[in-house]
Amino acid sequence: MFVWGKVVSSINLKEVNSFTIKNFKKRIMVVTPNYLPLLGDRILVKGKVVTNCKHRNSTLLVIKEEKKKMRKPQKPKNIGDKLRNKN
C-alpha cells in the first residue's frame, strides 16, 4: 500500500519509530524501522496495514513501513591517477 501526506507528528522510542501523516483530512499513523522524517515533510510511504479500527465516526489506520535499503558508500575516485595516465 502506498500513502502520501505531510508529517504532523513523530515519536522516537527505543526500538520503534512512529510518525503521523495528514492526507487530505485524515491522519494515518506509520510505524517504521527507518529514520524519522522531519515535521512538515511531504512524503510517500510504502507499507502494509497492520491495524484498522473503527470507533464511532473515526477510523484508526496504522501502517508498518517497509525497511528502506541504504546505499553503500562509494569509494572516492582519485582524479590525480587519471591525469597522470593521460601524459
VMD Tcl script that builds the backbone (N, CA, C; Angstrom):
set m [mol new atoms 261]
animate dup $m
set s [atomselect $m all]
$s set {name element resname resid chain x y z} {
  {N N MET 1 A 0.839 -1.162 0.000}
  {CA C MET 1 A 0.000 0.000 0.000}
  {C C MET 1 A 0.889 1.231 0.000}
  {N N PHE 2 A 0.516 2.207 -0.779}
  {CA C PHE 2 A 1.222 3.487 -0.818}
  {C C PHE 2 A 0.308 4.578 -0.281}
  {N N VAL 3 A 0.829 5.423 0.590}
  {CA C VAL 3 A 0.100 6.603 1.058}
  {C C VAL 3 A 1.066 7.773 1.067}
  {N N TRP 4 A 0.534 8.969 0.898}
  {CA C TRP 4 A 1.391 10.147 0.962}
  {C C TRP 4 A 0.693 11.190 1.809}
  {N N GLY 5 A 1.483 12.093 2.328}
  {CA C GLY 5 A 0.929 13.155 3.141}
  {C C GLY 5 A 2.023 13.977 3.790}
  {N N LYS 6 A 1.596 14.874 4.648}
  {CA C LYS 6 A 2.502 15.781 5.347}
  {C C LYS 6 A 2.703 15.271 6.768}
  {N N VAL 7 A 3.950 15.203 7.222}
  {CA C VAL 7 A 4.266 14.717 8.565}
  {C C VAL 7 A 3.818 15.768 9.584}
  {N N VAL 8 A 2.926 15.355 10.514}
  {CA C VAL 8 A 2.399 16.289 11.509}
  {C C VAL 8 A 2.877 15.988 12.927}
  {N N SER 9 A 3.361 14.761 13.178}
  {CA C SER 9 A 3.919 14.445 14.493}
  {C C SER 9 A 4.817 13.224 14.379}
  {N N SER 10 A 5.692 13.045 15.368}
  {CA C SER 10 A 6.570 11.874 15.366}
  {C C SER 10 A 6.927 11.492 16.794}
  {N N ILE 11 A 7.199 10.195 16.995}
  {CA C ILE 11 A 7.584 9.658 18.300}
  {C C ILE 11 A 8.793 8.754 18.080}
  {N N ASN 12 A 9.841 8.971 18.857}
  {CA C ASN 12 A 11.041 8.157 18.760}
  {C C ASN 12 A 11.184 7.362 20.054}
  {N N LEU 13 A 10.886 6.063 19.983}
  {CA C LEU 13 A 11.072 5.187 21.138}
  {C C LEU 13 A 12.353 4.393 20.935}
  {N N LYS 14 A 12.716 3.554 21.881}
  {CA C LYS 14 A 13.993 2.841 21.785}
  {C C LYS 14 A 14.156 2.066 20.490}
  {N N GLU 15 A 13.226 1.168 20.204}
  {CA C GLU 15 A 13.368 0.324 19.022}
  {C C GLU 15 A 12.298 0.569 17.966}
  {N N VAL 16 A 11.339 1.421 18.278}
  {CA C VAL 16 A 10.234 1.657 17.350}
  {C C VAL 16 A 10.102 3.152 17.099}
  {N N ASN 17 A 10.090 3.510 15.835}
  {CA C ASN 17 A 9.844 4.895 15.447}
  {C C ASN 17 A 8.445 4.979 14.864}
  {N N SER 18 A 7.759 6.057 15.145}
  {CA C SER 18 A 6.406 6.221 14.658}
  {C C SER 18 A 6.184 7.679 14.289}
  {N N PHE 19 A 5.411 7.893 13.242}
  {CA C PHE 19 A 5.035 9.254 12.888}
  {C C PHE 19 A 3.633 9.246 12.306}
  {N N THR 20 A 3.020 10.415 12.285}
  {CA C THR 20 A 1.664 10.561 11.765}
  {C C THR 20 A 1.709 11.488 10.566}
  {N N ILE 21 A 1.041 11.066 9.486}
  {CA C ILE 21 A 0.935 11.931 8.319}
  {C C ILE 21 A -0.523 12.330 8.137}
  {N N LYS 22 A -0.705 13.514 7.601}
  {CA C LYS 22 A -2.054 14.001 7.322}
  {C C LYS 22 A -2.241 13.966 5.819}
  {N N ASN 23 A -3.222 13.187 5.394}
  {CA C ASN 23 A -3.526 13.025 3.979}
  {C C ASN 23 A -4.923 13.587 3.764}
  {N N PHE 24 A -5.019 14.728 3.096}
  {CA C PHE 24 A -6.276 15.451 2.939}
  {C C PHE 24 A -6.808 15.765 4.334}
  {N N LYS 25 A -7.896 15.165 4.774}
  {CA C LYS 25 A -8.444 15.460 6.102}
  {C C LYS 25 A -8.193 14.336 7.092}
  {N N LYS 26 A -7.583 13.233 6.650}
  {CA C LYS 26 A -7.378 12.076 7.521}
  {C C LYS 26 A -5.944 12.000 8.017}
  {N N ARG 27 A -5.793 11.440 9.203}
  {CA C ARG 27 A -4.466 11.211 9.783}
  {C C ARG 27 A -4.180 9.723 9.770}
  {N N ILE 28 A -2.960 9.372 9.392}
  {CA C ILE 28 A -2.555 7.968 9.306}
  {C C ILE 28 A -1.287 7.798 10.129}
  {N N MET 29 A -1.300 6.814 11.025}
  {CA C MET 29 A -0.127 6.532 11.850}
  {C C MET 29 A 0.753 5.521 11.135}
  {N N VAL 30 A 2.064 5.792 11.112}
  {CA C VAL 30 A 3.022 4.923 10.434}
  {C C VAL 30 A 4.082 4.474 11.440}
  {N N VAL 31 A 4.282 3.160 11.540}
  {CA C VAL 31 A 5.343 2.585 12.372}
  {C C VAL 31 A 6.464 2.207 11.417}
  {N N THR 32 A 7.701 2.604 11.746}
  {CA C THR 32 A 8.799 2.416 10.801}
  {C C THR 32 A 10.091 1.967 11.472}
  {N N PRO 33 A 10.884 1.120 10.795}
  {CA C PRO 33 A 12.221 0.790 11.282}
  {C C PRO 33 A 13.252 1.804 10.771}
  {N N ASN 34 A 12.819 2.725 9.931}
  {CA C ASN 34 A 13.712 3.703 9.301}
  {C C ASN 34 A 13.847 4.951 10.169}
  {N N TYR 35 A 14.672 5.884 9.706}
  {CA C TYR 35 A 14.800 7.166 10.380}
  {C C TYR 35 A 13.500 7.943 10.257}
  {N N LEU 36 A 13.238 8.798 11.244}
  {CA C LEU 36 A 12.014 9.592 11.221}
  {C C LEU 36 A 12.158 10.771 10.258}
  {N N PRO 37 A 11.101 11.080 9.514}
  {CA C PRO 37 A 11.142 12.266 8.666}
  {C C PRO 37 A 10.969 13.522 9.525}
  {N N LEU 38 A 11.288 14.658 8.965}
  {CA C LEU 38 A 11.142 15.919 9.678}
  {C C LEU 38 A 9.687 16.367 9.660}
  {N N LEU 39 A 9.289 17.105 10.691}
  {CA C LEU 39 A 7.938 17.653 10.721}
  {C C LEU 39 A 7.746 18.590 9.530}
  {N N GLY 40 A 6.624 18.467 8.861}
  {CA C GLY 40 A 6.333 19.316 7.708}
  {C C GLY 40 A 6.743 18.710 6.381}
  {N N ASP 41 A 7.549 17.638 6.402}
  {CA C ASP 41 A 7.948 16.967 5.154}
  {C C ASP 41 A 6.726 16.353 4.478}
  {N N ARG 42 A 6.690 16.405 3.168}
  {CA C ARG 42 A 5.664 15.701 2.396}
  {C C ARG 42 A 6.333 14.436 1.872}
  {N N ILE 43 A 5.805 13.275 2.271}
  {CA C ILE 43 A 6.477 12.016 1.962}
  {C C ILE 43 A 5.509 10.987 1.386}
  {N N LEU 44 A 6.096 9.991 0.734}
  {CA C LEU 44 A 5.379 8.826 0.229}
  {C C LEU 44 A 5.835 7.627 1.056}
  {N N VAL 45 A 4.873 6.871 1.575}
  {CA C VAL 45 A 5.171 5.724 2.436}
  {C C VAL 45 A 4.694 4.451 1.752}
  {N N LYS 46 A 5.557 3.426 1.747}
  {CA C LYS 46 A 5.185 2.114 1.226}
  {C C LYS 46 A 5.179 1.151 2.398}
  {N N GLY 47 A 4.043 0.452 2.600}
  {CA C GLY 47 A 3.964 -0.457 3.721}
  {C C GLY 47 A 2.710 -1.302 3.702}
  {N N LYS 48 A 2.449 -1.944 4.833}
  {CA C LYS 48 A 1.286 -2.825 4.973}
  {C C LYS 48 A 0.407 -2.327 6.110}
  {N N VAL 49 A -0.908 -2.466 5.953}
  {CA C VAL 49 A -1.845 -2.096 7.007}
  {C C VAL 49 A -1.776 -3.157 8.093}
  {N N VAL 50 A -1.524 -2.734 9.342}
  {CA C VAL 50 A -1.458 -3.684 10.449}
  {C C VAL 50 A -2.643 -3.533 11.394}
  {N N THR 51 A -3.261 -2.360 11.423}
  {CA C THR 51 A -4.430 -2.142 12.265}
  {C C THR 51 A -5.396 -1.221 11.550}
  {N N ASN 52 A -6.648 -1.596 11.576}
  {CA C ASN 52 A -7.696 -0.764 11.001}
  {C C ASN 52 A -8.906 -0.897 11.919}
  {N N CYS 53 A -9.094 0.084 12.811}
  {CA C CYS 53 A -10.174 0.026 13.798}
  {C C CYS 53 A -11.130 1.196 13.600}
  {N N LYS 54 A -12.414 0.922 13.745}
  {CA C LYS 54 A -13.418 1.989 13.678}
  {C C LYS 54 A -13.994 2.210 15.058}
  {N N HIS 55 A -14.154 3.466 15.415}
  {CA C HIS 55 A -14.788 3.846 16.675}
  {C C HIS 55 A -15.673 5.054 16.408}
  {N N ARG 56 A -16.949 4.867 16.457}
  {CA C ARG 56 A -17.942 5.898 16.160}
  {C C ARG 56 A -17.697 6.454 14.757}
  {N N ASN 57 A -17.322 7.722 14.654}
  {CA C ASN 57 A -17.122 8.340 13.332}
  {C C ASN 57 A -15.670 8.371 12.893}
  {N N SER 58 A -14.760 7.845 13.707}
  {CA C SER 58 A -13.338 7.913 13.352}
  {C C SER 58 A -12.767 6.526 13.092}
  {N N THR 59 A -11.727 6.493 12.280}
  {CA C THR 59 A -11.044 5.251 11.940}
  {C C THR 59 A -9.566 5.399 12.265}
  {N N LEU 60 A -9.001 4.403 12.934}
  {CA C LEU 60 A -7.560 4.380 13.213}
  {C C LEU 60 A -6.915 3.453 12.195}
  {N N LEU 61 A -6.044 4.011 11.403}
  {CA C LEU 61 A -5.329 3.235 10.389}
  {C C LEU 61 A -3.848 3.290 10.729}
  {N N VAL 62 A -3.237 2.126 10.950}
  {CA C VAL 62 A -1.802 2.045 11.259}
  {C C VAL 62 A -1.132 1.258 10.151}
  {N N ILE 63 A -0.048 1.828 9.606}
  {CA C ILE 63 A 0.702 1.196 8.520}
  {C C ILE 63 A 2.114 0.923 9.006}
  {N N LYS 64 A 2.617 -0.282 8.719}
  {CA C LYS 64 A 4.019 -0.619 9.027}
  {C C LYS 64 A 4.819 -0.405 7.751}
  {N N GLU 65 A 5.725 0.563 7.791}
  {CA C GLU 65 A 6.530 0.910 6.624}
  {C C GLU 65 A 7.604 -0.143 6.385}
  {N N GLU 66 A 7.876 -0.414 5.105}
  {CA C GLU 66 A 8.950 -1.347 4.758}
  {C C GLU 66 A 10.298 -0.725 5.049}
  {N N LYS 67 A 11.251 -1.584 5.388}
  {CA C LYS 67 A 12.607 -1.104 5.652}
  {C C LYS 67 A 13.245 -0.670 4.345}
  {N N LYS 68 A 13.821 0.515 4.351}
  {CA C LYS 68 A 14.466 1.037 3.152}
  {C C LYS 68 A 15.902 0.554 3.092}
  {N N LYS 69 A 16.330 0.203 1.898}
  {CA C LYS 69 A 17.714 -0.218 1.701}
  {C C LYS 69 A 18.585 1.024 1.587}
  {N N MET 70 A 19.636 1.042 2.369}
  {CA C MET 70 A 20.564 2.165 2.318}
  {C C MET 70 A 21.641 1.855 1.286}
  {N N ARG 71 A 21.996 2.860 0.513}
  {CA C ARG 71 A 23.054 2.662 -0.486}
  {C C ARG 71 A 24.401 2.539 0.205}
  {N N LYS 72 A 25.249 1.689 -0.347}
  {CA C LYS 72 A 26.601 1.557 0.184}
  {C C LYS 72 A 27.404 2.779 -0.234}
  {N N PRO 73 A 28.247 3.285 0.661}
  {CA C PRO 73 A 29.077 4.419 0.272}
  {C C PRO 73 A 30.062 4.011 -0.814}
  {N N GLN 74 A 30.221 4.866 -1.783}
  {CA C GLN 74 A 31.139 4.566 -2.877}
  {C C GLN 74 A 32.535 5.059 -2.529}
  {N N LYS 75 A 33.513 4.303 -2.999}
  {CA C LYS 75 A 34.903 4.679 -2.777}
  {C C LYS 75 A 35.220 5.884 -3.660}
  {N N PRO 76 A 35.757 6.950 -3.071}
  {CA C PRO 76 A 36.076 8.123 -3.898}
  {C C PRO 76 A 37.141 7.791 -4.940}
  {N N LYS 77 A 36.959 8.338 -6.122}
  {CA C LYS 77 A 37.920 8.100 -7.204}
  {C C LYS 77 A 39.044 9.116 -7.107}
  {N N ASN 78 A 40.239 8.656 -7.384}
  {CA C ASN 78 A 41.395 9.530 -7.333}
  {C C ASN 78 A 41.597 10.148 -8.710}
  {N N ILE 79 A 41.293 11.410 -8.838}
  {CA C ILE 79 A 41.388 12.107 -10.128}
  {C C ILE 79 A 42.854 12.269 -10.545}
  {N N GLY 80 A 43.749 12.355 -9.573}
  {CA C GLY 80 A 45.173 12.537 -9.871}
  {C C GLY 80 A 45.740 11.391 -10.705}
  {N N ASP 81 A 45.295 10.148 -10.463}
  {CA C ASP 81 A 45.762 8.999 -11.238}
  {C C ASP 81 A 45.357 9.111 -12.706}
  {N N LYS 82 A 44.176 9.581 -12.961}
  {CA C LYS 82 A 43.710 9.726 -14.349}
  {C C LYS 82 A 44.530 10.776 -15.091}
  {N N LEU 83 A 44.834 11.865 -14.385}
  {CA C LEU 83 A 45.604 12.933 -15.026}
  {C C LEU 83 A 47.033 12.468 -15.341}
  {N N ARG 84 A 47.641 11.682 -14.444}
  {CA C ARG 84 A 48.988 11.191 -14.678}
  {C C ARG 84 A 49.032 10.196 -15.836}
  {N N ASN 85 A 47.994 9.381 -15.987}
  {CA C ASN 85 A 47.968 8.381 -17.065}
  {C C ASN 85 A 47.755 9.012 -18.437}
  {N N LYS 86 A 47.180 10.206 -18.498}
  {CA C LYS 86 A 46.965 10.875 -19.784}
  {C C LYS 86 A 48.285 11.367 -20.383}
  {N N ASN 87 A 49.237 11.748 -19.537}
  {CA C ASN 87 A 50.510 12.322 -20.035}
  {C C ASN 87 A 51.431 11.284 -20.502}
}
mol reanalyze $m
mol bondsrecalc $m
mol representation Tube
mol addrep $m
